[in-house]
């Protein structure tokens, strides 16, 4: 179902995966466009993922955590800058773990909180390079 085919009176919640990359910036911009003339809001989600190899060193874990905290602050600032003048309702959150399951969990939480009369859409960026569409895999539910 295309978002434009949904009931125009229903609330729309867009869960946007954001990591500061160009594809995630495009997803954020497109999500803002989708909400321009609709009732709804955005839940912008940064998933901090700690590589498994880091777990073998306590020093490395502390260092990576500090880096992820700094990245979270920078990404929240970027989102604020991008959406401040839009007039849209939005919220930024950080989740820790594997990216795909955390984004899906965030979308499910929004659906549970808003109820069945709300449309929840998960928006993530894709590569601008066509070759990447053939070389990478996409998680599915």
N, C-alpha and C positions, 0 to 999 in steps of 0.2 A: 504494500500500500504506500503510495506516495503521500508525503505529509500534506500536500495541497488537497488531497482527496478526503482528508479527515474532516470531521464536523468543525466548521469554523467557530462555533460557540464553545467547543470543548477547550479546556486548559491544555496547553502544550508545555511539557517540561523537556528541555534538551539537555542531555548529559553529554558534555563535551570533553573528550580526552585531550589534555593539553600538556605538552612537554617542552614548549618553546621552539620546536622545530618549525620549518616553513610549512610542512603539511598540517601541523596542528594549528598554526596561525590561520591557514586557509579554512580549516574546519571551524574555528572560532568565528571568523568573519562570516562564513556561510550560515552558521547558526544564528548570528545576530540578524542577518537578512531574513531568515525564516520567521523570526519573532517580531519583525517590525510592526506588522498590522494585526497581530494575534494576541490573545490573552495567554500569558505564560511567562516562563522564566528559564534561566540557564543555571545548571549546576556544572561548574567547571572543575574537572578532576585531574589532579596530578598524581600519578602512581609512582612512588619512589621504589625503585627495584634495586635491591642489593645483590650483586653477583654472588653466586654460591662459593666461589673461590676465596672470597673475603672472609668467610666464616672461620678459616683456619688460623687467623691472627687477630687477637684482641685489639692490638694497635690499629690494624687495618679497619676493623669494624668501627672503632671510634672515629677514625679519620673519614670513612665513607659516610657515617651518620652526620658528621659536621658538614660535609659537602652537600648531602641531601637536604639538610636544614637550610643552608644558604641558597641552594637551588630553589627550594620551595618559596622562600621570600622573594627571590628574583622573579620567579614565574608569576606569583601573585601580583607583583608590581606591574609586570607586563600586561596581565589581564586587566587590571584596574585602568591602566593607561589606554588600552584598546577599547574598553567598554564604558569608561567614565562619562563620555558625552552622549552615549547612545540612548540614555533614558530607560534602558532595559533593567529588569530585575535579574540579579545574578548572585551566585555564591561560589566561592573558591574553596575547595577542600583537598587535603592530601590524604592519600591512602598508601599503605605499605604492602608490598607483596608482588605477585605476578601480575602483569599488566592486564591481560584480557579478563581473567577472573575478577579482578578488582573493579574494572569498568562495568562489567555485567552486574556485579553485586551492588555497585552504586546506583545503576539504573533500576534494579529491582527494589532497592530501598526507597527510591523516589516514587515508584509505582505503589508500593505498600503504604507510603505516607499520604499520597494524594488520592488514592482510590481509583476505582474502575472507570470513572468518567473523565479521567485525565489521560492524555496520550503522552507516553514517555518515548523519546527517540534518543538513541545513542549515536553520537556523531564523532567520528575520528578522521584524522587526516590520512590521505593516501599519497603515495609517491607521485611526483609529477613526471617521472620517467616511465614510459610504457614498458620498458624491459623489466623493471622491477615487478610488474604485475605478473610476470611469468616466472620469476626467480624466487619469489618469497611465498610463504604459505600464510593463510589466514585462518585463525581459529574460528570454529563454528559451533553453534549450540544446537 
